[in-house]
Amino acid sequence: MSSTETIPAGSHGSPAGTLRLWLALIVATLLTWQLGEGGGSLPLTVAVLGIALLKGAAVALDFMALRHAPPLWRNLLLGWLLFVCALIGLAYWKGIA
């Protein structure tokens, strides 16, 4: 998007939608915290990393406004997020092996 293009009004969501997303992120944070307290089994770890990946994607797409960014920027950030979660999962898997 060039500097002369304008972003349509409302493309970043409504205040009510932002509040709902923020509340969902809070609930997801509490859920991952509760799951993390439950022990270190592989399914729980996968669930926590999956929720963290979804939370990161939501923050990037909505709060960082990458939903309407050029695909290169969006894919780079989401790919980086997936890569980091995969590395954490691999480190966990190698640690229990």
N, C-alpha and C positions, 0 to 999 in steps of 0.2 A: 504494500500500500504506500503510495507516495504521499508526500506532505500536503499535496493539494486535494487529496480525496478526503471526504468526510465520512465519519462513522455514523450510521443512522441512529437517531435518537432511540433510546430504549434497547440498544443492542447489548448493553452490559447488564441487562436484567433490571427488574424493579426492586425497590427497597424491600418489599415483602419477600420476594424471591431470594434476595441476598440474605435476609434474616433467616429464612427457612434453611438455606444451605449452611449458614453459620451454625445453626442449632443442630443440623445433621452432622456437621463436623465435630461438634462437641460430644454428641452421643457416640459417634464412631471412636473418638478419643477415649471416652470412658469405657467403651466396649473392649478396645484393644488393651487398655490398662487392666481390666478385669480378666481378660483371657491370658494376659502375661503373668498375672498372679497365680493362675491355675496350674502352672508347671511348665515343663519344657518339652512337651511331646511334639513330634513332627507335624501332626495335623493342626495343633494350636499355633505353631510357628508359621505355617503356611497361611492360616487364617489371619494372623496379625499382619504378616507382610502383605497379604492381599488387600486388607483394609487400608493399610498405610499407602499402598499404591493408588487405591481409589481416592483417598483423601488428597494425596499429592496432585493427582490429575484434576480433581475438582478445584483445588486452589489455583493451579496453573491456568486452567481454562477459564474460570470465572473471576477470581480475584485479581489475577495477573492479566486478564483480558486477552488470553491467547486463543480463545475460541474463534475470534475473528481475525487473528494474525495470519500472515502468510504460512502456508503449510510447512515450509522449511523450519521456521522457528518453533511452531507447534510440535512437529515431529522430533526435532532435536531435543526439546525439553522433555517430552514424554518418553523418548527413547533413553535419555539419560536417567530418568526416574526408574524405568524398567531395569536398566543395567545395574543401578545401585541396589535395587531390591533383589535382583538375581545374585549379585555378589554377596550380599548379606545372607541370603538363603544358602548359597554354596559354602560360605564360611561356617554357618551353623551345621550344615550337613556333614562337612569334613570334621568338625569338632566332635560330633557324636559318633563318628565312624571309628 
